[in-house]
């Protein structure tokens, strides 16, 4: 049996993705450890772990103590939490998932436009609070008017 590659998971992110990483790699969950245990784990992984998976919005600075680090793979679109001074100086590659949320953001934007122009939130509240028994719902113009 071929040994699994070690991957350090710097922080908690998408649970299903973490589960898949746990199945395919020898993972180490850094975010679950105290500060002292994090430092010990980094020492144990020296020379053995070259890859880190992390959320893109927050990166535990402890990861940069891993001398053999070659890649930081960010779960998410941005790379806001990555210290690029360190990664550039040490030639560490950084990846993310650009454009993965574009369609979802567009869907939400359209939904918000419709909800606003059609007064959906207030209409929902009107029905849930059974106000339609006492009075009629106020009319609202949409795009067509």
C-alpha positions in Angstrom: 0.0 0.0 0.0 1.3 3.4 -1.0 1.6 5.8 2.0 -0.7 8.8 1.9 0.8 12.3 1.4 0.5 14.6 4.5 -1.7 17.7 4.2 -2.0 20.2 6.9 -5.5 21.7 7.2 -4.9 25.1 8.7 -8.5 26.0 9.6 -12.0 24.7 9.4 -13.9 25.3 6.2 -16.3 23.3 4.0 -17.0 20.1 6.0 -17.6 17.9 3.0 -14.3 19.0 1.5 -12.5 18.3 4.7 -14.0 14.8 4.8 -12.8 14.1 1.3 -9.3 15.4 2.1 -9.3 13.1 5.2 -10.1 10.1 3.0 -7.5 10.8 0.4 -4.6 12.2 2.5 -2.9 11.9 5.9 -4.5 15.1 7.2 -3.6 17.1 10.3 -6.2 19.5 11.6 -4.3 22.5 12.9 -7.3 24.6 14.0 -8.2 22.0 16.6 -5.0 22.4 18.5 -3.7 24.8 21.2 -0.9 27.1 20.3 1.7 24.8 21.9 0.4 21.7 20.2 0.4 23.6 16.8 4.1 24.3 17.2 4.8 20.7 18.1 2.8 19.5 15.1 4.7 21.8 12.8 8.0 20.4 14.2 6.8 16.9 13.6 5.8 17.6 10.0 9.1 19.3 9.0 10.4 17.5 5.9 7.2 15.5 5.6 4.4 17.8 4.7 4.6 20.2 1.7 1.0 21.1 1.3 -1.5 23.1 3.2 -5.3 23.4 2.6 -6.9 26.5 4.2 -9.9 28.8 4.0 -9.0 31.8 1.7 -10.3 34.4 4.2 -8.1 33.4 7.2 -4.8 31.7 7.4 -3.1 30.6 10.6 0.3 32.3 10.7 1.8 29.1 12.2 1.8 27.5 8.8 4.7 29.6 7.7 6.9 27.9 10.2 6.8 24.7 8.1 10.1 24.9 6.2 9.3 22.3 3.6 6.1 24.1 2.5 5.6 24.2 -1.3 1.9 24.9 -1.8 -1.0 26.6 0.0 -4.3 25.6 -1.5 -7.1 28.1 -0.5 -10.7 26.9 -0.4 -12.5 29.9 -1.8 -12.2 32.7 -4.3 -10.0 35.1 -2.5 -6.6 34.9 -1.0 -7.1 37.6 1.6 -5.5 35.7 4.5 -2.3 34.7 2.7 0.9 36.4 3.6 2.3 37.0 0.1 5.6 38.5 1.4 6.4 35.1 2.9 5.1 33.0 0.0 7.0 35.1 -2.6 10.3 35.0 -0.6 10.1 31.3 -0.2 8.7 30.5 -3.6 5.5 28.9 -2.2 2.7 28.4 -4.7 -0.7 29.7 -3.7 -3.9 28.4 -5.4 -7.5 29.3 -5.0 -10.8 28.7 -6.9 -11.4 31.8 -9.0 -14.8 32.2 -10.7 -16.4 29.3 -8.8 -19.0 31.5 -7.2 -19.8 33.9 -10.2 -23.1 32.1 -11.1 -24.2 31.9 -7.5 -23.6 35.6 -6.9 -25.5 36.5 -10.0 -28.4 34.3 -8.9 -28.5 36.1 -5.5 -28.3 39.5 -7.2 -31.3 38.7 -9.4 -33.2 37.3 -6.5 -32.5 40.4 -4.4 -33.7 42.6 -7.3 -36.9 40.6 -7.7 -37.5 40.5 -3.9 -37.0 44.3 -3.7 -39.1 45.3 -6.7 -41.9 42.9 -5.8 -41.8 43.5 -2.1 -41.4 39.8 -1.4 -40.1 40.1 2.2 -43.0 42.3 3.3 -45.5 40.1 1.4 -44.2 37.0 3.1 -44.5 38.7 6.5 -48.0 39.8 5.7 -49.1 36.2 4.9 -47.2 34.6 7.8 -48.7 37.0 10.4 -52.1 36.4 8.9 -52.7 40.1 8.2 -54.6 39.1 5.0 -57.6 38.2 7.2 -57.9 41.8 8.4 -56.9 43.8 5.3 -55.7 43.4 1.7 -52.0 43.5 0.9 -50.7 46.8 -0.3 -50.0 46.9 -4.1 -46.5 47.5 -5.4 -45.3 48.3 -8.9 -42.6 46.1 -10.4 -40.4 46.3 -13.5 -43.3 46.5 -15.9 -45.0 49.6 -14.3 
